[in-house]
Amino acid sequence: MTVLRVVRRGSAAEMERERAMRLEPRDDIVAERSAGDDRYEAVGGPFRHYERRLQLTELDSGHPGTADGERDGGRYELVETTTYRLAVPVWAWLFHFPVRHALRHRRAVYAYWWAPPDRIDARASAVLGLLCTVQVLDGYLGTVLSQTLTFAADEFGHGNTAQGIVLAVVRVGVLVALASVALADRHGRRRLLLATGVASCVVTAVGALSPGLWFLGATQLLARGLSTALGILIVIVAAEEMPARSRAWAMSVLVLCAGLGSGMAVWVLPVADLHISAWRAVYVVPLAGVAVMVWVGRHLPESRRFEMAGPGFQPRDDRSTGIASDTEAAERRRRRLALLAASAFLIAMFAAPASGLRNDFLKDEREFSAAAISLFTVVTNTPIGIGVLAGGYLADRRGRRPVGAAGLVAGAVFVAWAYFTDGAALWSLTLAGGVLGAVAVPALAVYGPELFGTYRRGRANGLIVTVGVAGSALGLLVAGWLSDALDGRLGPALALLAVGPLAVAALVVWKYPETAGQELEELNPEDRDPSDPQAG
């Protein structure tokens, strides 16, 4: 429990004015209501417990003719005591000082760069905190192969082509993800999220026992499929829990947590320099994730919108309610699915080899050691959080389309350019491409869960990810084949593949709908309750 005391001293008149101002219930980061006797409690905000009290005390009676001219009854002290506990599990310490500052100074919630545009309640805060914890784990699971493959290939005696094949074949595991998220539309998000989290940790750990590169690839095929499903379900639950103007902000927070998980894999990577087989230690770490998932399972509720729909819910595409005809709704879903799937395909064709083969590029073309690769990755990836935060902030306030398009163009150009450089230019261009490209991530990631109804959201997002994985597999194969054909040079291949994100930027500007600030039921009328007067 945190206690915040704000003390003001002055004349009786000054303190009465101060008291009158503070008697007004707050409506910023917290929404208050009076509980009587100068006491207030929260009716909205990210708090598990909240109470504010005011107490006015006379310090001295004073008398006419004092040096400071106080003739109105002497000096008084007004003490405002706020007792609260944040509803954010695991991550509350990060918000300790920002929230303390916000409670000390009354300002509109929009004035805080670190806060979501909407005031979120205790449930949304708790769910997002739990999802962020799982996202860290998912980020680690999704990174272990790309970080260790070049070292595993050395132990097993394989080159670039074999690595490209492994990275491409592993993508087939997306079929596991597709099946899992489709089940989530029928049986709920929570159950599948917990199952895929535990299973992906266990299967990843099996990879530490690999007798050869193909066995490692087989374990990762299943593990990556499960972790992909986990990532999709995290995003869906977040979108279904967060208020309308804070979904992109939530995506940015989740992306940062995934980056933290990826960074943890990088932190462990230097052990690969100790022995030719030491890369296997990176695969053992996820066993700790099983305990994390068990703990999360005790606290994570079912998605709010899935609960609201109920077991008997059927999506309504009915002209009698004035919503949409079956044909219109189906055609809208097909257009959205085609648009998002094509975009995912083109972006992944570039992004997968740009990230998946970077370590190989640094090791073979620039002669980096494992420690140097780790340092390069930390230095160039850590500031990406700035771009992610800026992207979430701008996408909720300025719109998804301009933010997404600008980030795609800048990211693709600078990242591809970096593969033709060395020295300081390599470091600076990689950094610039990562930060600017990250601006587009929360702006575009939120479209998947936004543009499909509750009972189609998992399946649609699974299909989009599946198509994106196909694009990443093709991109890896093309990049690996071209790099081997060009004496191991990756730059020309990535320059060719960078056309994909540039084409998507054009689609975002001309074809994507603007969804900022709209409720999911507005974007998907078939989800509206027909008894809702706005349904018609």
Disulfide bonds with the S-S distance in Angstrom:
none
